[in-house]
Amino acid sequence: MKVSFVKSAPAKSGSALVIANALKGNPYSKMGGKSLTAAASAAGFKGGQGQSFSTYVMSGEKAVRVFFKGRGKEDRFDYEICAAKWVKSLRGSGETTLNIHLDGTDATADDAARVALGARLASYVYDKRRSAATKSKKPPFKTLRVICDNPSAAKKSYDNFYGAVGDGTLLARDVVNEPPNVIYPKAYAARIKKLTELGLKVEILGEAKMKKLGMNALLGVGQGSVRESQLVVMRWDGGKKGAKPAMFVGKGVTFDTGGISLKPGANMWDMKGDMGGSAAVVGAMCALATRKAKANVIGIVGLVENMPDGNAMLPGDIITSMSGQTIEVQNTDAEGRLVLSDALHYGITKYKPKAVIDLATLTGAIIISLGHEYAGLFSNDDSLAAEIMAASETSTDKTWRLPLGKAYDDLLKSQYADMKNIGGRAAGSITAAQFLQRFVGKDTPWAHLDIAGTGMVNGSKDPRNPTFGTGFGVRLLNRWIADNHEA
């Protein structure tokens, strides 16, 4: 979708026109003078919250449809959500251009930028694998014009943040929605490598290099697959030279069968999305590079495919992680934490970050706890947790903090190794976080986000989200960087 911010819209035929934020008493003089005012009156439209009506105005010899959307005088009005609803409601209209009018309203430049973002997110459709005959019969808008009182300020807000975040979110959605025969570790790594065009530095570690480093936990997950595992490091050096970076680490299980602890067949196809944490990291790094963030940030993703062949890791195996800690594998379907354990240890020991956030579609237990509304937040640092919760409020990627503690840690005790990779049925999300904490150390502020319920959503009620891959986390990470790590 091509986005622009203008003072007034050209009277071109074929454009769908929307009056947004229509406050009570607005005479609509800019759009059609007395005729539109009369039409609104005849429809009983007074600009109240939730009110709407549509009519037509003439543009030369052609009629253009005008949609009125009311908001009343409510203080809490989410322009982004409403823009997404408008776009969804107008899909299938046959129009290719959408003009959203905010001129003459109380919308700020930031509001106008968020309208554009909401419209872009709602327009997203994943149909690239369909033939022309079966592609969506409701094509998205190709052009969006936001008509506002201060278009230069709105464009600056969009270009400096929201546009880049939109790019990163759509990238994250694409890789989550891609089928597993398209996105597998090497193919995914190659796609990430292309982000060097944005100025990112990208390094790819293959299995030989990881074996030398002792990454047996990560490699153990992928050893049942014919596809080689990868570790990809992305680096954005936009801050002061030599300053410690912030770090993101993402779980990238490109398909998860559960391994020998095989998952049930029903809905297993959704396990192509078990790399949603890595997608958030890749999308966030894309956004940071696109908007030239003034911060140093490292993004690391561990990419594996968890398969149950004759070489697969077995329940009961004991593996030695890169950190030297030994792990009794009691369930090969608790594999994401194994991938993250080596990725976290590698990143922290090599780059000495000032703070680390990992993201993973880690446990079904988090969906039982929080549904699809919030990601689970776990942290060893109260200040970092507070920063993330503040960023989640601003970004709309919602998080809810859950506890860590010795009693939960004790559930990971193993008779044969330093720990086991599951803690039992109780507190499944917490024991997974406790497991990860053992590979972070005491001196590094760290947070873990379990996004199993928010990264993959079938039938989301949020109009900005498509079915399945949401791109959750891209906005949150960018907001956290902007609020806490940029000059």
Secondary structure, DSSP 8 states (H G I E B T S, - for coil): -EEEEESS----TTEEEEEEEE-TT---HHHHHHHHHHHHHHTT----TT-EEEEEEEETTEEEEEEEEE-TT-S---HHHHHHHHHHHHTTSS-SEEEEE-TTSS--HHHHHHHHHHHHHHH----TTS-GGGS-SS---SEEEEE-S-HHHHHHHIIIIIHHHHHHHHHHHHHHHS-TTTS-HHHHHHHHHGGGGGT-EEEEE-HHHHHHHT-HHHHHHHTTSSS--EEEEEEEE-S-TT---EEEEEEEEEEE--TTS---STTGGGGGGTTHHHHHHHHHHHHHHHTT-SSEEEEEEEEEEE--STTS--TT-EEE-TTS-EEE-S-TT--HHHHHHHHHHHHHHHH--SEEEEEE---THHHHHHTTT-EEEEES-HHHHHHHHHHHHHHS--EEE----HHHHGGG--SSSSEES---STTHHHHHHHHHHTTT-SSS-EEEEE-TTTSEETT-SSTT--SEE--TTHHHHHHHHHHHT--
